[in-house]
Amino acid sequence: MRDSIYQDVAYRLPEVEHDYGDKVHILSDVLALSLLARLGHPSTVQPDFNRLLERLYGFLYDAVINHSFPRVNSEVETRMAGAVPGAAYRGDIIDRKTRAILVGMARAGTLPAYQGFELFNDLLEPAGVRVDHVYMQRRTDADGRVIGVDLGGSKFGGDVDKAIVMLPDPMGATGSSMSDAVGLVKALPGQAIRIVSLNLIVTPEFIRRMTADHPDVEIYALRLDRGLSTEAALQGRPGAEEGEVGINEIQYIVPGAGGLGELINNAFV
């Protein structure tokens, strides 16, 4: 007999209501927001910083897996089967045949990409799990304003056919780096099931750039930062009002969390 409570397990993504479209998911999770506030505080340094980063990306991976990964109704024998014939869990599980590809966007995205690699090796068949690499950095002018992105190199391990491709990059500021990285993914052989941007913090500018360049890409974020917006925009539903601004004149997120690439690597250059 199958216990009915684990058939078609319901999951509702906890998210902020907004007008950015159904591909954008800004999570509504006080525990995650609390830890993220601590991550961004000036007093938080290594080794606490990377430990908190790992916890925070756990929320994002949990959300995308529960909300977007394919499931199968399965029967999995337990250790009690030797004593009680037929003892097994019967119900929904994530389909272990799903392919999962992480794209580590150096520098800030490398650590969460490997965190995802470990998680998906536990969850899925390891032969279908891979980490690819892209090295990018902002190009700035004499006044510190971002004027472009330099691609230092990339290494992809194969095609993306029938895979879920995830690009973890903690700070989604202008969207230029993510847009370029997604372009590289789309140039690979095969058709991905979905491409997902995983960010701790995003800005309205990031969302606008990504939805314009890659309207098929899903965005999962723990927080939307728009601290330089007009009062009307701040009091309104996200995406509904003009005047939403989340980055300053040198393209850093406000309120933001500072330069996470430097903090993750403890290398302030």
N, C-alpha and C positions, 0 to 999 in steps of 0.2 A: 504494500500500500504506500502511496505517496502522500506525505503531509502537504496539505494545500497551501500552507502559509509561505512556502518557499518557491512556489510556482509563480512566475511573472512578478518577481520582486519589484515593488514600486520604489522609485527614487525621484525626488523632486529637488532640483538644484537650487540651493539657497542663493538668490541673487538680487541685486538692486534693480528696480524698475527704471528703464531708460528709453530713449528714442534713438539709439544708435543702430538698431537692427537686431535680428535674431542670431547673428553670428558672434555677438559680443556678450560675454558673461562676466559681470563684475560681482564677485562673490559677496554675500552678506553674512559674515561670520565674525562675531565679536572676539572669539578666541584668537583667530588669525590676525585681526586688526590690533589686538593688544600686543601680540608678539612682534608684529610689524612696527608698531610704535616704538617698542623697545629697540628693535634693530636699527631704527633711524636716529636714536638718541646719541648725542655726541659722546656720552660716556661708554657706549658699547664698543668694545674692541675685541681683538683675538684673545683667547680662543672662543669666547662666547659668540662672536659674530658669525662664524661659519656654522656653529651648532644651531643657532637660531635660523640661519638661512636654510639649513636642511629641514628643520621642522616646518618652516613656512612653505617650502616647495612640496612637502608632504600633503598639505591642504590642496594645492593645485593638482597634483597627480591624482589624489583621491577623487576630486571633482570630475576631472576629464575621464577617468576610468569608469566611474559610476554612471556618468551621464552619456558618454559617447562610445564606449567600447562594446563590441558585440558580445552577446551572451549565448550560452547553450544550456538547455535543460539536461542535467547530467545525474548519474548515479555513481557515487564514489564510496567504495568500501571503507569502513573504519576498522580500527584495531579490535573492536568488539566482535567482528565477524566470526572469529574463532570460537567464541563462547556463545554467541547468539546468531545463528545462521540468517543471512540476509541483512545484517546490520550495516546500514549505509546511509550516507547523506544523499537525499534525492531532492534536487531543486536547481535553481539557477546558479551558474558560475560564469566567470569571464571565459570566453572561448580561448583556450590555450594555443590554438593555431593562428591567432591574430599576429601579424607582423607589426613590430614597434620599432621605429627608428628615431633616435635622439640626435639632434644637431647641436653640438657644443659651440656656442658663439663666444670665442675668446675675446676679452678675458673673463667677463663676469658670468657667462653662461656655461663655462666648462664644468664647474663643480656641480651645479644642479643637473647637468646632462648625465654625469656619471652616477649621481644619486638615482636618477630615473633608470639608468642601465641596470643597476643592482635590483631595483624594485621589479622591473619587467622580466628579468631573468628568473626571479622567484615566481612570478605570476604566469608567465607564458613559456612556450617552448624556446629555450635559449638560442636555438639555431635561427630563429626568426627575429632576434633582437640585435640591434646594432647601434654604435655611436659613430657619427660623422663629425667633421670638424670644419669650421670656418673661422678664419682670423680676420677681424675687421677693427679699425679704429677711426675715431673722428678726426677729420681734417679741419683745422681752425685757422682763422686769420690772425693778424697781429693783435686784435682786440679780444681774442678768445672766442669769437663767434664761430659756430660750426658752419662750414661752407661745403661740406661733403663727407664722404666716407671712403677711406682707403682700404681696399681688399688686399690683405697681405698674402692670402693663399687659402686653399681649401683642399680637403681630402674626403671624398665620398667612396664608400665601400661597395657600391653596387646600385641596383635599381631601387625604385620606390613602389613597384607595382603591388597593389592590394595591401599597402602598409598604411598605418597611422603614423604620420611624421610630426614630431613635437620639437619645437624650438624654444628652449627655456632661455630667457634673457631678462634678468631682474627688473631693469629700468626701461620702460617703454616711453621714451621722451618724444623724439620727432618722428620715429617710424622709419627713418631712412635705412638704418642698418638691417632692421627686420625685413623691410621690403626687398632689399637686395639679396638677403639670404634666402628668402622664399623664392625669389627668381631663380637662384641657383638650384634649389630643390626641384622646381618645376621643369628645369632643363634636363633632369635625369631621366633615364628610360623608365617607362611604365607609368601607370596612373595610380596615384595615392588614393586611399579611401577618404582621407581627410588630412589637412595640414593645420596644425594648432600652434598658436603663439601662447607661451606660458610666461606671464609677467607678474612680479610682485606689485608694481605700481605702473599705471598707464596714465597718459594725459589725453585730453580731447584731441590734441594735434596728432598724437600717435594713432588714435582710432580713425580720425579722418584720413590720414595718409594710407593706412592699411586697407580701409574699406574702399578707397578710391583705386589703389593699385591692385589689390587682391581681394575682391569682394567675397570670394569663396573661403578665405582663411578664417578659422574660428579663433577668437581671442578669449583667453581666460585670465583674469587678473584679480588680485586680492583687494586692490584699492584704486580708485580713480582720484587723481590729484589735479585740481583746477584752481589753485590758490590765488592766481592773479586775475580771476574772472571778475566781471561786473557783479554788483550786488544782485541784480535781477537774475543773472545766470546762476549764481550760487544758491539762491533761494528757490530756483526752479528745478524741474525734472531734468536730469542729465540728458544732454543732447537736444533739448527742446528750445533753448534760448540761444541767441547769438551772444557773443562776448565771452565765450568759454576759453580761458587761457590757462595753461598748466606749465609753461616753460618761460624762463626769463630771457633776457637779451643774448645770453651765451648758451642757450638751449639746455639749461639744467632745470630739473623738475622742482616745482614749488608746491607744497612744502617739501616733498621728496625725502631722500635719505642720504644724499651726498654721493660721492663717487664710489659705487660698490665694487668696481673692478679693483681699485686700489685697496679697499678694505679687505676684500676676500683674499688677496694675495699678500697683504701687508707690505705692499711696494708702492710708494707714493711718488710715482714718476709718470 
